[in-house]
């Protein structure tokens, strides 16, 4: 059923108000399918009736269900392999050298969805466990979807999920087959923690991150919101850290805070002219946190 313009606009406005994401015309076709489960739960037949119910009840729980259903939780293990392979081959070893005095590494997977990105990084670290012995390594995965975060934290994935990006050997190494799916091992899960967070808000920690992955998230925002998100990411990144975006995302003209990382795919660093001042700010921030 084709959704009417007024109903479409109400849903689009709700999504952008709660998440900053645009419900563009080319995503209009999937509204009925995306909201079918919420319609069944609410006892209505279609999205049009669901919008009427929302208008009548102003139910915040129904609002949350609608927003959750519209979010695109597309992700998979080791997504975009040429880009992801830079982590174990190049970026993580370089960060290990830069952090050898503190032996501490902080990674933020922003917009982590159901957690495959964070868990993929943990698998890379596990393969390099000799390198990271006696290190404090934290992988923080954040997303606005509580449903997605529940899956990420539990680490139970379907056959379809494990087939996307994982070899048979990797699956057998890191998962145990259960009646209801494939359970990720505690050795991998222990590296990551997950929390609900809206990327439009202030960063989830006052401490800087050495590596931030925000891949295929900016695609859903308008230009002004992308600029805002990049400012948030800049404020969260260590002066000598790395920001990795999706392979289809380009921030040229959106931020002067970042510069492409030489020779690396979809990877950025703090612009050279800002690194010194950022380092000073980070040092003062660290001193304030430890005082």
Secondary structure, DSSP 8 states (H G I E B T S, - for coil): ----HHHHHHHHHHHHHHH-----GGGGGGHHHHTHHHHHHHT-SSHHHHHHHHHHH--HHHHHHHHHHHS-----TT-SHHHHHHIIIIIHHHHHHHTTTTTEEEEEEET-TTSHHHHHHHHHHHHTTTTTTT-EEEEEEEES-HHHHHHHHHTEE-HHHHHTT--HHHHHHHEEEETTEEEE-HHHHTTEEEEE--TTSS-S-SS-EEEEEETT-GGGS-HHHHHHHHHHHHHHEEEEEEEEE-TT---TTT-SSEEE-TT-TTEEEE-HHHHHHHHHHHHHHHHHHH-
